[in-house]
Structure formats: structure tokens, C-alpha cells
Amino acid sequence: MVFESELIKLGLKDKEAAVYLTCLELGPSPVQPIARKAKVVRATTYVVLESLMHRGLVTKYHEGKKTLFSAEPPRQLLRLLEKQEEVIEE
């Protein structure tokens, strides 16, 4: 997928790119549908989501007893680029 390769160029791993795009597509969702659509094992999806949350690309919140994950808007990717630029300048 074109978008996936672009995200990988920004520094995301292949599974991170797949999960992020899936989250964008599905909207707020529990882990199971995200894992299924992204074709990533559910246990691995939790790890990937944590990584994406650390990067500020995904948020987690609770709705009743369910934990939902939601992708931040793609403009957050600019922050990733800015951070990479800062690291390069240092």
C-alpha cells in the first residue's frame, strides 16, 4: 500500500504503519477489530499500539468496560518529522 510505505519512510515499522492506517480507517475501536483488519496478531497489536501512543499517533480511552484506541489526525505525523529533524540537528 502506498500510504504504508510513506509511513515507513517516516520511521514507522511495517506493523506500526499497518495498525495506524487501520485505526484511521476504523475510527475508535477495540483491539480485536484493529488486529484482524491490520492482519497483526492481537498480542502484538497491543505492543504496537503502545508504541504508537508513545509517538503521539494513537490515543486510548475507556467507554464503559471497553478500551478503545483511536488514531490521531495525520497532521500529527508532522511532529514526527520535526522530532527527527531535531535529532539530526543535534
Number of C-alpha atoms within 10 A of each C-alpha: 6 6 11 19 14 12 18 15 10 15 13 19 14 13 18 24 22 24 26 25 20 21 26 16 13 15 15 18 19 18 19 15 14 27 20 14 15 20 14 18 12 16 11 12 21 16 12 20 25 17 15 20 17 11 14 15 23 22 16 15 13 10 7 7 6 11 13 16 21 22 25 18 10 12 9 14 16 11 14 17 13 11 12 13 11 10 9 8 7 5
